[in-house]
Amino acid sequence: MKANHNTPSPPSSSRQSARLRAAGIIVLALGLAGAALVYCMGTPAEDYSDDPFTAQAYKKELRDTEVNFGKTGLIVNDLWADLGRPSTQAVLISASAILAAAGCFYFARLLDQDLTK
């Protein structure tokens, strides 16, 4: 029996750039679809603006946070509350997908430029 001892050749640069473009398209499509799903399926924040007791408790909580942690504590508190919203999560997912896809397209373009040299 004959054994084939040929080592597989590495994929060519054009093949690698095509794979990177395909990966970029897939990442972009899945990221945008996931962001849309998170936005549509997410539960909106409850509105307690009509309840005076809740508004008073919220003001007290903000004041306590400011006294204990300063302005930075207020910023972190607001950021943490914003991260729980589906719209903010969808924007973050979309931005991450766009950046990852842009990286794939950029490196694919670099590989194509190497081929033309």
DSSP file (Angstrom, degrees, kcal/mol; ACC not computed):
  #  RESIDUE AA STRUCTURE BP1 BP2  ACC     N-H-->O    O-->H-N    N-H-->O    O-->H-N    TCO  KAPPA ALPHA  PHI   PSI    X-CA   Y-CA   Z-CA
    1    1 A M              0   0    0      0, 0.0     2,-0.4     0, 0.0     0, 0.0   0.000 360.0 360.0 360.0 135.2    0.0    0.0    0.0
    2    2 A K        -     0   0    0      2,-0.0     2,-0.4     0, 0.0     0, 0.0  -0.724 360.0-149.8 -90.6 133.3    1.3    3.4   -0.9
    3    3 A A        -     0   0    0     -2,-0.4     2,-0.9     2,-0.0     0, 0.0  -0.849  12.1-133.5-102.3 138.0    1.3    6.1    1.7
    4    4 A N        +     0   0    0     -2,-0.4    -2,-0.0     1,-0.1     0, 0.0  -0.799  27.5 174.1 -91.7 107.5    0.9    9.7    0.7
    5    5 A H        +     0   0    0     -2,-0.9     2,-0.3     2,-0.1    -1,-0.1   0.110  30.1 131.5-102.5  20.9    3.5   11.6    2.6
    6    6 A N        -     0   0    0      1,-0.1    -2,-0.1     3,-0.0     3,-0.0  -0.556  55.8-130.7 -73.6 133.8    2.9   15.0    1.0
    7    7 A T        -     0   0    0     -2,-0.3     2,-0.1     1,-0.1    -2,-0.1  -0.665  29.3-106.1 -82.8 140.4    2.6   17.8    3.5
    8    8 A P        -     0   0    0      0, 0.0    -1,-0.1     0, 0.0     0, 0.0  -0.425  34.5-122.1 -67.3 137.4   -0.4   20.0    2.9
    9    9 A S        -     0   0    0     -2,-0.1     3,-0.1     1,-0.1    -3,-0.0  -0.506  30.6-102.9 -77.5 147.2    0.5   23.3    1.4
   10   10 A P        -     0   0    0      0, 0.0    -1,-0.1     0, 0.0     0, 0.0  -0.378  48.2 -91.4 -66.9 149.8   -0.5   26.4    3.4
   11   11 A P        -     0   0    0      0, 0.0     5,-0.0     0, 0.0     0, 0.0  -0.302  47.2-107.6 -62.6 145.1   -3.5   28.2    1.9
   12   12 A S     >  -     0   0    0      1,-0.1     4,-2.3    -3,-0.1     5,-0.2  -0.218  25.6-109.9 -70.2 164.1   -2.7   30.9   -0.5
   13   13 A S  H  > S+     0   0    0      1,-0.2     4,-2.6     2,-0.2     5,-0.2   0.850 118.6  54.1 -65.2 -34.2   -3.1   34.6    0.4
   14   14 A S  H  > S+     0   0    0      2,-0.2     4,-1.8     1,-0.2    -1,-0.2   0.886 109.5  48.1 -68.2 -36.0   -6.0   35.0   -1.9
   15   15 A R  H  > S+     0   0    0      2,-0.2     4,-2.0     1,-0.2    -2,-0.2   0.898 112.2  49.5 -68.4 -39.9   -7.8   32.1   -0.3
   16   16 A Q  H  X S+     0   0    0     -4,-2.3     4,-2.4     2,-0.2    -2,-0.2   0.903 110.1  50.0 -65.6 -40.7   -7.1   33.5    3.2
   17   17 A S  H  X S+     0   0    0     -4,-2.6     4,-2.2     1,-0.2    -1,-0.2   0.872 109.8  51.3 -67.7 -34.5   -8.4   36.9    2.2
   18   18 A A  H  X S+     0   0    0     -4,-1.8     4,-2.3     2,-0.2    -1,-0.2   0.894 110.6  49.2 -66.4 -38.5  -11.6   35.4    0.8
   19   19 A R  H  X S+     0   0    0     -4,-2.0     4,-2.7     2,-0.2    -2,-0.2   0.897 110.2  50.7 -66.3 -39.9  -12.0   33.5    4.1
   20   20 A L  H  X S+     0   0    0     -4,-2.4     4,-2.4     2,-0.2    -2,-0.2   0.904 110.7  48.9 -65.3 -40.1  -11.4   36.7    6.1
   21   21 A R  H  X S+     0   0    0     -4,-2.2     4,-2.4     2,-0.2    -2,-0.2   0.921 112.0  48.6 -64.4 -42.8  -14.0   38.5    4.0
   22   22 A A  H  X S+     0   0    0     -4,-2.3     4,-2.5     1,-0.2    -2,-0.2   0.914 111.7  49.6 -63.3 -41.6  -16.5   35.7    4.5
   23   23 A A  H  X S+     0   0    0     -4,-2.7     4,-2.8     1,-0.2     5,-0.2   0.898 109.9  52.0 -63.5 -39.5  -15.8   35.7    8.2
   24   24 A G  H  X S+     0   0    0     -4,-2.4     4,-2.3     2,-0.2    -2,-0.2   0.904 110.6  47.2 -62.8 -41.7  -16.3   39.5    8.3
   25   25 A I  H  X S+     0   0    0     -4,-2.4     4,-2.6     2,-0.2    -2,-0.2   0.914 113.9  47.6 -65.8 -42.6  -19.7   39.2    6.5
   26   26 A I  H  X S+     0   0    0     -4,-2.5     4,-2.8     2,-0.2     5,-0.3   0.928 112.9  48.0 -65.3 -45.1  -20.8   36.4    8.9
   27   27 A V  H  X S+     0   0    0     -4,-2.8     4,-2.5     1,-0.2     5,-0.2   0.915 113.8  47.8 -61.7 -42.9  -19.7   38.3   12.0
   28   28 A L  H  X S+     0   0    0     -4,-2.3     4,-2.4    -5,-0.2     5,-0.2   0.930 114.2  45.5 -64.7 -45.3  -21.5   41.4   10.8
   29   29 A A  H  X S+     0   0    0     -4,-2.6     4,-2.3     2,-0.2    -2,-0.2   0.936 116.5  44.3 -65.0 -46.4  -24.7   39.6    9.9
   30   30 A L  H  X S+     0   0    0     -4,-2.8     4,-2.6    -5,-0.2    -1,-0.2   0.891 113.9  51.0 -66.5 -38.8  -24.8   37.6   13.2
   31   31 A G  H  X S+     0   0    0     -4,-2.5     4,-2.3    -5,-0.3    -2,-0.2   0.924 113.0  44.0 -64.9 -44.8  -23.9   40.7   15.3
   32   32 A L  H  X S+     0   0    0     -4,-2.4     4,-2.2     2,-0.2    -2,-0.2   0.885 114.9  49.5 -68.9 -37.2  -26.6   42.8   13.7
   33   33 A A  H  X S+     0   0    0     -4,-2.3     4,-2.2    -5,-0.2    -2,-0.2   0.908 112.0  48.8 -66.2 -40.7  -29.2   40.0   14.0
   34   34 A G  H  X S+     0   0    0     -4,-2.6     4,-2.6     2,-0.2    -2,-0.2   0.888 110.5  50.6 -64.9 -39.1  -28.2   39.5   17.6
   35   35 A A  H  X S+     0   0    0     -4,-2.3     4,-2.4     2,-0.2    -2,-0.2   0.908 110.9  48.8 -65.2 -41.2  -28.5   43.2   18.4
   36   36 A A  H  X S+     0   0    0     -4,-2.2     4,-2.6     2,-0.2     5,-0.2   0.900 111.8  49.9 -64.1 -39.8  -32.0   43.3   16.8
   37   37 A L  H  X S+     0   0    0     -4,-2.2     4,-2.7     2,-0.2     5,-0.3   0.920 111.4  47.6 -65.1 -44.5  -33.0   40.2   18.7
   38   38 A V  H  X S+     0   0    0     -4,-2.6     4,-1.5     1,-0.2    -2,-0.2   0.906 114.0  48.2 -62.7 -41.5  -31.8   41.7   22.0
   39   39 A Y  H  < S+     0   0    0     -4,-2.4    -2,-0.2    -5,-0.2    -1,-0.2   0.913 117.0  41.0 -66.6 -42.7  -33.5   45.0   21.3
   40   40 A C  H  < S+     0   0    0     -4,-2.6    -2,-0.2     1,-0.2    -1,-0.2   0.873 121.1  40.9 -74.8 -36.6  -36.9   43.4   20.3
   41   41 A M  H  < S+     0   0    0     -4,-2.7    -1,-0.2    -5,-0.2    -2,-0.2   0.642  92.2 105.1 -87.8 -15.0  -36.9   40.7   23.0
   42   42 A G  S  < S-     0   0    0     -4,-1.5    43,-0.0    -5,-0.3    -4,-0.0  -0.325  72.8-121.4 -68.8 147.4  -35.6   43.0   25.8
   43   43 A T        -     0   0    0      1,-0.1    -1,-0.1    -2,-0.0     3,-0.1  -0.758  28.3-121.5 -89.3 131.5  -38.0   44.2   28.4
   44   44 A P        -     0   0    0      0, 0.0     2,-0.1     0, 0.0     3,-0.1  -0.313  35.3 -92.8 -69.0 155.7  -38.3   48.0   28.7
   45   45 A A        -     0   0    0      1,-0.1     2,-0.2    -2,-0.0    40,-0.0  -0.404  44.8-107.7 -67.6 142.8  -37.5   49.7   32.0
   46   46 A E        -     0   0    0     -2,-0.1     2,-0.8    -3,-0.1    -1,-0.1  -0.481  27.7-129.9 -73.4 142.6  -40.5   50.2   34.2
   47   47 A D        +     0   0    0     -2,-0.2     3,-0.2     1,-0.1    -1,-0.1  -0.835  35.0 164.2-100.0 110.7  -41.6   53.9   34.5
   48   48 A Y    >   +     0   0    0     -2,-0.8     3,-1.1     1,-0.2     7,-0.3   0.081  39.2 116.0-107.7  22.0  -42.1   55.0   38.1
   49   49 A S  T 3  S+     0   0    0      1,-0.3    -1,-0.2     5,-0.1     6,-0.1   0.756  73.2  54.8 -67.4 -23.4  -42.1   58.7   37.4
   50   50 A D  T 3  S+     0   0    0     -3,-0.2    -1,-0.3     1,-0.0    -2,-0.1   0.678  88.8  86.9 -82.1 -17.1  -45.7   59.1   38.6
   51   51 A D    <>  -     0   0    0     -3,-1.1     4,-2.0     1,-0.2     5,-0.2  -0.745  61.4-163.0 -88.3 112.9  -45.1   57.5   42.0
   52   52 A P  H  > S+     0   0    0      0, 0.0     4,-2.2     0, 0.0     5,-0.2   0.826  88.4  56.0 -66.8 -30.4  -43.8   60.2   44.4
   53   53 A F  H  > S+     0   0    0      2,-0.2     4,-2.3     1,-0.2     5,-0.2   0.894 108.5  46.9 -68.7 -38.5  -42.5   57.7   46.9
   54   54 A T  H  > S+     0   0    0      2,-0.2     4,-2.6     1,-0.2    -1,-0.2   0.910 111.9  50.4 -68.8 -41.4  -40.3   56.1   44.3
   55   55 A A  H  X S+     0   0    0     -4,-2.0     4,-2.1    -7,-0.3    -2,-0.2   0.905 111.9  48.0 -62.3 -40.8  -39.0   59.5   43.1
   56   56 A Q  H  X S+     0   0    0     -4,-2.2     4,-2.1     2,-0.2    -2,-0.2   0.909 112.5  48.0 -66.8 -41.9  -38.2   60.5   46.6
   57   57 A A  H  X S+     0   0    0     -4,-2.3     4,-2.5     2,-0.2    -2,-0.2   0.882 110.6  52.5 -65.5 -38.0  -36.4   57.2   47.3
   58   58 A Y  H  X S+     0   0    0     -4,-2.6     4,-2.5     2,-0.2    -2,-0.2   0.908 109.2  48.7 -64.6 -42.5  -34.4   57.6   44.0
   59   59 A K  H  X S+     0   0    0     -4,-2.1     4,-2.3     2,-0.2    -1,-0.2   0.901 112.0  49.3 -63.9 -39.9  -33.3   61.1   44.9
   60   60 A K  H  X S+     0   0    0     -4,-2.1     4,-2.7     2,-0.2    -2,-0.2   0.911 110.7  50.1 -64.8 -42.1  -32.2   59.9   48.4
   61   61 A E  H  X S+     0   0    0     -4,-2.5     4,-2.4     1,-0.2    -2,-0.2   0.920 111.4  48.3 -62.6 -43.6  -30.3   57.0   46.8
   62   62 A L  H  X S+     0   0    0     -4,-2.5     4,-2.4     2,-0.2    -2,-0.2   0.903 112.2  49.2 -63.3 -41.0  -28.5   59.3   44.3
   63   63 A R  H  X S+     0   0    0     -4,-2.3     4,-2.4     2,-0.2    -2,-0.2   0.916 111.2  49.0 -65.7 -43.2  -27.6   61.7   47.2
   64   64 A D  H  X S+     0   0    0     -4,-2.7     4,-2.5     2,-0.2     5,-0.2   0.906 111.6  50.0 -62.0 -41.3  -26.3   58.9   49.3
   65   65 A T  H  X S+     0   0    0     -4,-2.4     4,-2.9     1,-0.2     5,-0.5   0.915 111.3  48.8 -63.4 -42.3  -24.2   57.6   46.4
   66   66 A E  H  X S+     0   0    0     -4,-2.4     4,-1.6     3,-0.2    -2,-0.2   0.896 112.9  47.2 -65.5 -40.0  -22.8   61.1   45.7
   67   67 A V  H  < S+     0   0    0     -4,-2.4    -2,-0.2     1,-0.2    -1,-0.2   0.925 120.2  37.9 -67.0 -43.8  -21.9   61.6   49.4
   68   68 A N  H  < S+     0   0    0     -4,-2.5    -2,-0.2    -5,-0.2    -3,-0.2   0.864 135.8  15.7 -77.4 -37.0  -20.2   58.2   49.7
   69   69 A F  H  X S-     0   0    0     -4,-2.9     4,-0.7     1,-0.2     3,-0.4   0.483  94.7-138.1-121.2  -5.7  -18.5   57.9   46.3
   70   70 A G  H  X  -     0   0    0     -4,-1.6     4,-1.3    -5,-0.5     3,-0.3  -0.280  55.8 -37.8  79.3-166.5  -18.5   61.4   44.8
   71   71 A K  H  > S+     0   0    0      1,-0.2     4,-2.2     2,-0.2    -1,-0.2   0.829 136.2  60.4 -65.9 -32.0  -19.3   62.3   41.2
   72   72 A T  H  > S+     0   0    0     -3,-0.4     4,-2.6     1,-0.2    -1,-0.2   0.888 101.4  53.9 -63.4 -38.0  -17.5   59.2   40.0
   73   73 A G  H  X S+     0   0    0     -4,-0.7     4,-2.3    -3,-0.3    -1,-0.2   0.876 107.5  50.5 -63.2 -37.6  -19.9   57.1   41.9
   74   74 A L  H  X S+     0   0    0     -4,-1.3     4,-2.6     2,-0.2    -2,-0.2   0.905 110.6  49.3 -65.5 -41.4  -22.8   58.8   40.2
   75   75 A I  H  X S+     0   0    0     -4,-2.2     4,-2.6     2,-0.2    -2,-0.2   0.933 113.1  46.0 -63.8 -45.3  -21.3   58.3   36.8
   76   76 A V  H  X S+     0   0    0     -4,-2.6     4,-2.7     2,-0.2    -1,-0.2   0.894 112.2  51.9 -64.8 -39.4  -20.7   54.6   37.5
   77   77 A N  H  X S+     0   0    0     -4,-2.3     4,-2.0    -5,-0.2    -2,-0.2   0.921 112.2  45.5 -62.2 -44.7  -24.2   54.2   38.9
   78   78 A D  H  X S+     0   0    0     -4,-2.6     4,-2.3     2,-0.2    -2,-0.2   0.901 113.2  50.2 -65.0 -41.1  -25.7   55.8   35.7
   79   79 A L  H  X S+     0   0    0     -4,-2.6     4,-2.1     2,-0.2    -2,-0.2   0.921 110.1  50.2 -63.2 -43.5  -23.5   53.7   33.5
   80   80 A W  H  X S+     0   0    0     -4,-2.7     4,-0.6     1,-0.2    -1,-0.2   0.895 111.5  48.2 -63.0 -40.1  -24.5   50.5   35.3
   81   81 A A  H >< S+     0   0    0     -4,-2.0     3,-0.7     1,-0.2     4,-0.2   0.886 110.9  51.3 -67.0 -38.4  -28.2   51.4   35.0
   82   82 A D  H >< S+     0   0    0     -4,-2.3     3,-1.6     1,-0.2     6,-0.3   0.849 101.4  61.0 -67.9 -33.6  -27.8   52.2   31.3
   83   83 A L  H 3< S+     0   0    0     -4,-2.1    -1,-0.2     1,-0.3    -2,-0.2   0.713  97.0  61.3 -67.1 -18.7  -26.1   48.8   30.6
   84   84 A G  T << S+     0   0    0     -3,-0.7    -1,-0.3    -4,-0.6    -2,-0.2   0.553  84.5  96.6 -82.9  -7.8  -29.3   47.1   31.8
   85   85 A R  S <> S-     0   0    0     -3,-1.6     4,-2.1    -4,-0.2     5,-0.2  -0.645  74.2-136.6 -85.9 138.5  -31.3   48.7   29.0
   86   86 A P  H  > S+     0   0    0      0, 0.0     4,-2.5     0, 0.0     5,-0.2   0.842 103.1  56.8 -62.2 -33.1  -31.9   46.6   25.8
   87   87 A S  H  > S+     0   0    0      2,-0.2     4,-2.0     1,-0.2     5,-0.1   0.917 108.8  45.6 -66.4 -41.0  -31.3   49.6   23.6
   88   88 A T  H  > S+     0   0    0     -6,-0.3     4,-2.3     2,-0.2    -1,-0.2   0.906 112.9  50.6 -67.0 -41.2  -27.8   50.2   25.1
   89   89 A Q  H  X S+     0   0    0     -4,-2.1     4,-2.4     1,-0.2    -2,-0.2   0.905 109.7  50.9 -62.2 -40.9  -27.0   46.5   24.9
   90   90 A A  H  X S+     0   0    0     -4,-2.5     4,-2.5     1,-0.2    -1,-0.2   0.891 109.7  49.9 -64.7 -39.5  -28.1   46.4   21.2
   91   91 A V  H  X S+     0   0    0     -4,-2.0     4,-2.7     2,-0.2    -1,-0.2   0.918 111.5  48.4 -65.2 -42.6  -25.9   49.4   20.4
   92   92 A L  H  X S+     0   0    0     -4,-2.3     4,-2.2     2,-0.2    -2,-0.2   0.900 112.3  48.3 -64.7 -40.8  -22.9   47.7   22.1
   93   93 A I  H  X S+     0   0    0     -4,-2.4     4,-2.3     2,-0.2    -2,-0.2   0.923 113.4  47.8 -65.0 -43.8  -23.4   44.5   20.3
   94   94 A S  H  X S+     0   0    0     -4,-2.5     4,-2.6     2,-0.2    -2,-0.2   0.928 112.1  48.9 -62.3 -45.9  -23.8   46.3   16.9
   95   95 A A  H  X S+     0   0    0     -4,-2.7     4,-2.3     1,-0.2    -1,-0.2   0.897 111.8  49.3 -62.8 -40.3  -20.6   48.3   17.5
   96   96 A S  H  X S+     0   0    0     -4,-2.2     4,-2.4     2,-0.2    -1,-0.2   0.911 112.0  48.2 -65.3 -42.2  -18.6   45.3   18.5
   97   97 A A  H  X S+     0   0    0     -4,-2.3     4,-2.5     2,-0.2     5,-0.2   0.899 111.6  49.9 -65.0 -40.6  -19.8   43.4   15.4
   98   98 A I  H  X S+     0   0    0     -4,-2.6     4,-2.6     2,-0.2    -2,-0.2   0.916 112.1  47.6 -65.4 -42.4  -19.0   46.3   13.2
   99   99 A L  H  X S+     0   0    0     -4,-2.3     4,-2.0     2,-0.2    -2,-0.2   0.915 113.3  47.6 -64.6 -42.6  -15.5   46.6   14.7
  100  100 A A  H  X S+     0   0    0     -4,-2.4     4,-2.0     2,-0.2    -2,-0.2   0.918 114.2  46.6 -65.2 -42.8  -14.8   42.9   14.3
  101  101 A A  H  X S+     0   0    0     -4,-2.5     4,-2.6     2,-0.2     5,-0.2   0.901 110.3  53.4 -66.0 -40.5  -16.0   42.8   10.7
  102  102 A A  H  X S+     0   0    0     -4,-2.6     4,-2.5     1,-0.2    -1,-0.2   0.885 107.7  51.9 -61.8 -37.8  -14.0   45.9    9.9
  103  103 A G  H  X S+     0   0    0     -4,-2.0     4,-2.4     2,-0.2     5,-0.2   0.912 109.4  49.0 -63.2 -42.5  -10.9   44.2   11.3
  104  104 A C  H  X S+     0   0    0     -4,-2.0     4,-2.0     1,-0.2    -2,-0.2   0.932 113.4  46.2 -62.0 -45.5  -11.6   41.2    9.1
  105  105 A F  H  X S+     0   0    0     -4,-2.6     4,-2.1     2,-0.2    -2,-0.2   0.879 111.6  52.6 -66.0 -37.1  -12.0   43.3    6.0
  106  106 A Y  H  X S+     0   0    0     -4,-2.5     4,-2.1    -5,-0.2    -2,-0.2   0.942 111.3  44.6 -64.1 -47.5   -8.9   45.4    6.8
  107  107 A F  H  X S+     0   0    0     -4,-2.4     4,-2.0     1,-0.2    -1,-0.2   0.835 111.2  54.5 -69.1 -30.7   -6.7   42.3    7.2
  108  108 A A  H  X S+     0   0    0     -4,-2.0     4,-2.0    -5,-0.2    -1,-0.2   0.897 108.3  49.6 -65.9 -39.0   -8.2   40.8    4.0
  109  109 A R  H  X S+     0   0    0     -4,-2.1     4,-2.1     2,-0.2    -2,-0.2   0.887 108.2  53.2 -67.1 -38.0   -7.3   44.0    2.2
  110  110 A L  H  X S+     0   0    0     -4,-2.1     4,-1.8     1,-0.2    -1,-0.2   0.901 108.6  50.0 -62.4 -40.1   -3.7   43.8    3.5
  111  111 A L  H  X S+     0   0    0     -4,-2.0     4,-1.3     1,-0.2    -1,-0.2   0.891 109.7  51.1 -64.8 -38.8   -3.4   40.3    2.2
  112  112 A D  H  X S+     0   0    0     -4,-2.0     4,-1.2     1,-0.2    -1,-0.2   0.868 108.1  52.1 -66.4 -35.7   -4.6   41.4   -1.2
  113  113 A Q  H  X S+     0   0    0     -4,-2.1     4,-0.7     1,-0.2    -1,-0.2   0.851 105.6  55.4 -68.7 -33.6   -2.1   44.2   -1.2
  114  114 A D  H  < S+     0   0    0     -4,-1.8     3,-0.4     1,-0.2    -1,-0.2   0.833 104.9  54.5 -65.7 -31.5    0.7   41.7   -0.5
  115  115 A L  H  < S+     0   0    0     -4,-1.3    -1,-0.2     1,-0.2    -2,-0.2   0.842 104.4  52.9 -70.3 -33.2   -0.4   39.7   -3.5
  116  116 A T  H  <        0   0    0     -4,-1.2    -1,-0.2     1,-0.2    -2,-0.2   0.651 360.0 360.0 -80.2 -13.7   -0.1   42.6   -5.9
  117  117 A K     <        0   0    0     -4,-0.7    -1,-0.2    -3,-0.4    -2,-0.1   0.476 360.0 360.0 -78.5 360.0    3.5   43.4   -4.8
